[in-house]
Every structure is written in structure tokens, then in C-alpha cells.
Amino acid sequence: MDADVIVVGGGLAGLVAAAEVADAGKKVILLDQEPEQSLGGQAFWSFGGLMLVDSPEQRRLGIKDSRDLAWQDWQGSAAFDREEDHWPRKWAEAYVDFASGEKRAWLHAQGVRWFPVPGWAERGGYTATGHGNSVPRFHITWGTGPALVEPFVRRLREAEKKGLVRFCFRHRVTKLTASGGMEDGVEGEILEPSNVERAAKSSRKVVGDFKLKAQAIIVTSGGIGGNHDLVRKNWPANMGRAPAQMLSGVPDHVDGLMQGVVERAGGRLINADRMWHYPEGIDNYAPIWSRHGIRILSGPTPLWLDARGKRFPVPLFPGFDGLGALEHITKHGDDHSWFLLNKRVIGKEFALSGQEQNPDLTGKSIRGVLKRGRGTLTPVQKFINAGKDFVTADTLPELVSKMNSLTQKNLVSLETVTREVTARDRDLDNKYGKDLQIAAIRSARGYIGDRLIRTVKPHKLLDPAAGPLIAVRLWVLTRKTLGGLETDLSSRVLKDGKTPLGNVFAAGEVAGFGGGGVHGYRALEGTFLGGCIFSGRIAGREAAKLVK
Ligand SMILES: Cc1cc2nc3c(=O)[nH]c(=O)nc-3n(C[C@H](O)[C@H](O)[C@H](O)COP(=O)(O)OP(=O)(O)OC[C@H]3O[C@@H](n4cnc5c(N)ncnc54)[C@H](O)[C@@H]3O)c2cc1C
């Protein structure tokens, strides 16, 4: 045996799993195809948003949340309806218990802290039993993604000094192997050393091979979002066609190939057609990985228009139902849509996802975060200046003309846009009215966090004092894989819904964040990092228990 446990993939799920194995006093090898500087995978780049339920941060702002409300929301979003949802549903319930129970205290004890104003992601807009968060629950880690990765890397580096952990970078697993009929080893290729910057595409030149044996294998290799061929292959049947052009919200290493490796060994992949991509992507003017796109996190005010300038139907307002908006775009055969807003709105309502786009939160700068909600954030301004997807104008005719020049397709109708914007603005003449987006903006401002830093006072988009007008072309951005390897509540990979595949475990995105799809069809957000932590912790602890 080369170790007690082998972990395949050094993203958050792998780090957590390996740290738990080492904490149990067992020897673990952590393999990753990428070079050492990319340790931490996607989580390092993340915004660090975590779903916590009934937290002190929520209570301080008067948010009444509970395990029951969170479970109601989860079920409304997941809409589990398949036979394969047996384990995902069990995982979902266990995860909601974790998010409303031990999660915050466990992370807090390891030094993790949160920005005091929880965000209100995926607001739904349907009935109380439908999709979405009834209350704000998106807790941004103070220090964003890097600060969430740090405690687990620290634990592993300490265990490495004790001889319990061995890191093998540039080791790409291509096969699970068995002895005595029991999968307990891995084989693969050693890739040439690489000094690319963190998360940049690294070479795939093979310089050797390897074979390793252990008593248990934990697969934590991430999703498929960086592999657009796989995304297209698995594109859900009810979502039209995948756009011809998409951006990538994840690094190239999120290649999904390890899913096939486990499938070939007999593990079952379920819910492969469930994915969580974003319709609000913009092209990154300073890309790190291939087709690098950034997601806009918008407050509720911008008008969302299709490629022709027609407003999206209710409740597809920014931040309400991401997948619903995506479906609206792809079902119409489009590859882009538009946000229409003005300078006042962008100043308060636009943020960007990702740690590098939030230097104030990532750098733990109190002075920096106090500027939030008081004018355009510097990273957003950089996109306005250098990005390809923003146009600005003083009048609607000028704006539409610029939108059409940008796409070179002349699709946007000035008549349609004028009608949409003036009708919407006219509905503001009373304190009440029929436009549900305006009603939603008024309701959002009932939450102090939104009123302070996220949602502008309702006003006419054409008010010259709030201008100039801005239009942003939005691309589809691939990100999360909701389906995955089917696992039981011990994180053991299953062959057929019942029988474990040898001593193989899976956690994190490759396992659909638990069970093979803990989110069902839709996510409440902030549930992916938490899903990696929860499933990685279980996989590590259960694998360690199995070791003789
Ligand atoms: C910009 C950005 C912002 C995000 N923001 C949030 C957020 O605010 N909240 C939230 O909940 N989620 C967020 N996410 C999602 C979350 O970060 C990911 O879902 C999560 O980190 C996935 O972790 P993982 O360990 O499962 O996989 P990964 O991080 O993808 O790690 C998998 C690792 O496995 C390695 N690997 C793959 N195949 C092999 C192989 N065959 N052999 C060896 N190694 C292999 C890869 O190189 C990689 O290092 C964000 C993601 C991004 C990119």
C-alpha cells in the first residue's frame, strides 16, 4: 500500500476530505493534475458565498430564518421528481440540517468569518412553495474564496510535516484499479512540470505514468463546466439548444473527464443533464483561463431584455431565477441578452462574482467595503472602460444604435425598447402599480441590507439625473454541474443505487455536491462550497473509518 487513502483532486472537497483523513491519523496521498500553485481549485477563485441558516448575521439584521423555512425553500428549488433522486433528496435534508446546525460553528472554529450583511440570492418570485430563497442567506466569507481554502490547506501542511500527507501534483488519474475485485487503486499519467499562473491552462504533455494503491479512494475531481463539449452533450432536453458561443466561469481543469473514469470502473452517474450555468456573463478583458467570463451579480432593478429588446417575462428579474432566465434565452435560440439600466443603478446594484473582482472583501478592507452601495465599484468601472460588453448613451435611440453596432446584427428594435422603458417608467407615477418588477424592488428595500448596499430607490430609468443609460450584453457562462456520481450518505460511490463500488468515495462537485445531485434542478446559491465541505468531510471521515 502506498497510503491508507488516496484523494483525487485538490479542490475544496479534496482538501477537506484529505484533512479529515489526516486528522484521523491515517496516511493520505492527494493527487492533482494541476501544478502546486493551483491548489484549492475553483474555491480559491470563488466569492466565498455560503448558505447559512438562522445565523447571528441574519438575526442581527432582523432576518427570521429557520431550518423549516430553508428546507421548504430547498424543496421548492430542487423539485426532485426522479427515481434517481433517492440519495440526492436524503443528502439535501442532511445538508439543510448542517447549514442550520453545525456548519457555521465548525468553520468559525477554524478561523472563518463572514461579511455582516447576508446577500439575497435567487429570490424566486413564485409562490412560497416554489423556487428561491424566502430570506437573505448568502454569507460572504470575509476574505472570500482564499480565506475559505486557507484553513484546510493549513491543516494539510501541518499533517504533511508529520508524514501523514503526501501531495502529488501533475498526476492525472485515468483509471481506477481493483485487487481481489475491490477497487482500491489508481493509475494515471504524470504531466510535465508547469509554471503557468494559478488556474491558467497547463500543458497536457505526458512525461511518465504512475500506479498507486490504498485501502480507499476518494474522488473529488470537480464538475464539467470547463469542458463545453460535455456541457453541450448533457444539455437538458427542455432547455432549447446550448448557445453557439458560451463563456467559461471555471478554469480549464474543470474538465469532467474523471466522471468517465469512475463510470468505466462501474460507478453510476446520475442527473447529468442538471447544470447551473449563468445567463449574466461578461467577457473578461483580462482572462486567466480559456473563454474566461465573469458573472454580474445584479440587484433587482435593471430591465432584462432579450436579443431583440423585448423584456423578459415575470419573474425573470435579475437575481430571481437564473435558470428560468437561461431557459428563456436558449428556448428562443439566442446566445445573448441585455441588461438595460443607468449610472445610478450600476453604482449601487452591480457587483461581480469571484475573489479577484472583490478586492475589498478579499483583502479584508473595512474601509473598502464601506464604499459599497455608494457609486460604481472599481472592478465594475474597469469593465465599463475596458470590457467589450458595455455601451453607454444619453438617449435611448443612441443606446440602441450602439447595442446594434456592438453585435453587428441589428436585432434590437428601438420601438420595442422605447415601449418597454417608457411603460415601465410610467408605472412609477403612483406608489403602487401593476409592474411586478417595481413591486419587487419596493419589497427588496424592506430588507435593510438591500436598502443600504444593493437596491436603488425606485426611479425612472430615463431620469436624466440618474444617467447616462447603460446596456450590457450578457453571455451564457458555464459554471456548476448539479448532477454527478451517485453516493450514499457515507459518500460511497454506488453502482446501481445500492451496491458500493469497492472502497471508492466521491465528494464535491463530481458527486453533485452529495448523492449525485443534492440541488435537484435549481440551487439556492452559496450551496456549492458548503456542499464540498459537507460531502468532503463525510467522505474523509468514512474513508478513515474503513482503514484497518
Ligand atoms: C469564480 C467562481 C465563483 C464561485 N463562487 C461561489 C460561491 O460564492 N459560493 C459557492 O457555493 N460556490 C461558488 N463557486 C463554486 C465552487 O467554487 C465550486 O463548485 C467548488 O469549489 C468545487 O470544488 P471541488 O473540490 O468539487 O472541485 P474543483 O475545485 O474543480 O477541484 C477539482 C480538482 O480536481 C483536479 N482533477 C480533476 N480531474 C483530475 C484527474 N483526472 N486527476 C487528478 N486531478 C484531477 C482538478 O485539477 C482540480 O484541482 C464559484 C466558482 C467559481 C469558479
The ligand as a Gaussian input file, in Angstrom:
#p B3LYP/6-31G(d) Opt

LIG

0 1
 C      -15.467000      32.282000      -9.931000
 C      -16.237000      31.311000      -9.089000
 C      -17.062000      31.796000      -8.085000
 C      -17.774000      30.894000      -7.272000
 N      -18.478000      31.393000      -6.207000
 C      -19.123000      30.520000      -5.383000
 C      -19.785000      30.996000      -4.217000
 O      -19.760000      32.184000      -3.880000
 N      -20.452000      30.083000      -3.445000
 C      -20.494000      28.746000      -3.749000
 O      -21.115000      27.970000      -3.018000
 N      -19.831000      28.279000      -4.844000
 C      -19.137000      29.127000      -5.643000
 N      -18.443000      28.640000      -6.714000
 C      -18.471000      27.173000      -6.974000
 C      -17.473000      26.418000      -6.115000
 O      -16.283000      27.166000      -6.002000
 C      -17.178000      25.048000      -6.747000
 O      -18.375000      24.366000      -7.014000
 C      -16.321000      24.199000      -5.813000
 O      -15.182000      24.917000      -5.387000
 C      -15.913000      22.876000      -6.476000
 O      -14.948000      22.240000      -5.670000
 P      -14.452000      20.739000      -5.972000
 O      -13.421000      20.459000      -4.957000
 O      -15.608000      19.834000      -6.079000
 O      -13.818000      20.806000      -7.438000
 P      -12.642000      21.701000      -8.077000
 O      -12.425000      22.943000      -7.349000
 O      -12.953000      21.801000      -9.532000
 O      -11.335000      20.816000      -7.869000
 C      -11.159000      19.605000      -8.543000
 C       -9.684000      19.311000      -8.663000
 O       -9.542000      18.008000      -9.230000
 C       -8.472000      18.004000     -10.158000
 N       -8.698000      16.917000     -11.118000
 C       -9.727000      16.773000     -11.987000
 N       -9.596000      15.632000     -12.688000
 C       -8.470000      15.043000     -12.246000
 C       -7.805000      13.828000     -12.591000
 N       -8.284000      13.001000     -13.523000
 N       -6.645000      13.524000     -11.947000
 C       -6.133000      14.359000     -10.992000
 N       -6.728000      15.515000     -10.650000
 C       -7.882000      15.846000     -11.252000
 C       -8.551000      19.390000     -10.777000
 O       -7.309000      19.744000     -11.359000
 C       -8.944000      20.264000      -9.588000
 O       -7.829000      20.775000      -8.926000
 C      -17.703000      29.504000      -7.528000
 C      -16.886000      29.021000      -8.550000
 C      -16.140000      29.907000      -9.318000
 C      -15.222000      29.359000     -10.375000

